[in-house]
Amino acid sequence: MNPRVKTVVAKDDHTLELQFESGEVGIYDFNPHLEFGIFQELKDLDYFRQARVENGTVAWPNEQDVCPDTLYEGSLKLANRDQS
């Protein structure tokens, strides 16, 4: 099982900066999903910025969410913030 999302910051380029429970940090590009039905609302940057962590994944107010495994496996890993 992949680590779950601990924090999220939604960026203006429709990417998500994620910190996982493992301490790893990654960037997930959400752009490829923006043309799909339920995710079209996320084209609005004000709405996209409302991303929050809910039950270990990223969710938005109108119940859009993404599988935490998709976020972990599809993110470009940058660093591990919990390393000593």
C-alpha positions as MATLAB code, in Angstrom:
seq = 'MNPRVKTVVAKDDHTLELQFESGEVGIYDFNPHLEFGIFQELKDLDYFRQARVENGTVAWPNEQDVCPDTLYEGSLKLANRDQS';
ca = [
       0.000    0.000    0.000;
       1.308    3.435   -0.930;
       1.549    6.244    1.630;
      -1.408    8.563    1.993;
      -1.445   12.332    1.477;
      -0.579   14.424    4.536;
      -0.677   17.959    3.040;
      -1.652   19.512   -0.283;
      -1.016   22.885   -1.913;
      -2.865   23.600   -5.166;
      -0.711   25.627   -7.582;
      -1.777   28.085  -10.303;
      -0.579   25.747  -13.073;
      -3.071   23.049  -12.011;
      -0.466   21.007  -10.192;
      -0.678   19.738   -6.637;
       2.268   19.856   -4.271;
       1.807   16.850   -2.028;
       3.498   15.670    1.126;
       2.895   12.026    1.864;
       2.827   10.307    5.259;
       6.219    8.799    4.387;
       7.681   12.327    4.308;
       8.134   12.246    0.539;
       7.138   15.357   -1.388;
       5.823   15.188   -4.927;
       4.232   17.289   -7.649;
       1.169   15.858   -9.374;
       0.136   17.396  -12.707;
      -3.649   17.568  -12.760;
      -3.913   19.058  -16.271;
      -4.566   15.741  -18.083;
      -7.729   15.216  -15.980;
      -9.349   18.611  -16.578;
     -11.315   17.538  -19.684;
     -13.021   14.606  -17.946;
     -16.612   15.062  -16.740;
     -16.462   15.415  -12.984;
     -13.089   17.191  -13.063;
     -14.042   19.960  -15.547;
     -15.073   22.186  -12.634;
     -11.417   22.159  -11.520;
     -10.462   24.276  -14.554;
     -11.589   27.231  -12.409;
      -8.431   28.103  -10.459;
     -10.372   29.550   -7.533;
     -12.142   26.224   -7.165;
      -8.990   24.172   -7.826;
      -7.248   26.025   -4.964;
      -9.897   24.689   -2.569;
      -8.166   21.293   -2.603;
      -7.907   19.731    0.840;
      -6.744   16.495    2.411;
      -9.589   14.166    3.288;
      -9.071   10.580    4.454;
      -5.530   10.463    3.096;
      -6.303   11.769   -0.362;
      -7.094   15.073   -2.082;
     -10.699   16.225   -2.381;
     -12.695   19.312   -3.370;
     -15.988   20.690   -2.002;
     -18.226   19.144   -4.690;
     -16.938   15.640   -3.906;
     -14.286   15.318   -6.589;
     -11.370   13.267   -5.315;
      -8.435   11.235   -6.578;
      -7.265    7.799   -5.509;
      -4.264    8.235   -3.180;
      -2.387    5.504   -5.075;
      -2.832    7.488   -8.307;
      -1.449   10.606   -6.618;
       1.548    8.768   -5.172;
       2.443    6.746   -8.252;
       1.855    9.647  -10.664;
       3.711   12.348   -8.775;
       7.225   13.539   -9.488;
       9.057   13.037   -6.179;
      11.102   16.024   -5.018;
      12.335   15.348   -1.497;
      11.704   13.722    1.839;
      10.892   16.428    4.393;
      11.108   14.033    7.333;
      14.732   13.054    6.752;
      17.170   13.986    9.523;
];
